[in-house]
């Protein structure tokens, strides 16, 4: 094959000679790559077995750690539950104590109120009885006054003794009432 001449004004190209193609270099490279792959394959099979054993050992260790973590978490959960139960029991005991104190206070207040009511009632009844007795006495004296004008009255001694008797009766009632107060009845 001839090459066309170069255009005018340009130098001529260097003539190159074609050499014959040789596939020996290619075959040598393929053989070297194959030998390296075979070496890697046979050498790495021991590494693969060792790596496999290491993976299995790591897997067992991870399972063991996971089991320990699960047990530790359960133990912490049980401890937290027990502590919560203790706090609940303490709080319930305090609540019951306060409830009983309030209940006792209410019972005491009720008893005190009933006592005061009964005392006020008895005082009112006593005062009413005293007022009624005083009114009856005054009415009796008024009747006696009219009757004495007419000559039908009692003697002065009898009137004074009746007056003195009422005074002692009233005095005894006051002493009795004060002694009940002092005794807390």
Secondary structure, 3 states (H helix, E strand, C coil): CCCCCCCCCCCCCCCCCCCCCCCHHHHHHHHHHHHHHHHHHHHHHHHHHHHHHHHHHHHHHHHHHHHHHHHHHHHHHHHHHHHHHHHHHHHHHHHHHHHHHHHHHHHHHHHHHHHHHHHHHHHHHHHHHHHHHHHHHHHHHHHHHHHHHCCCCCCHHHHHHHHHHHHHHHHHHHHHHHHHHHHCC
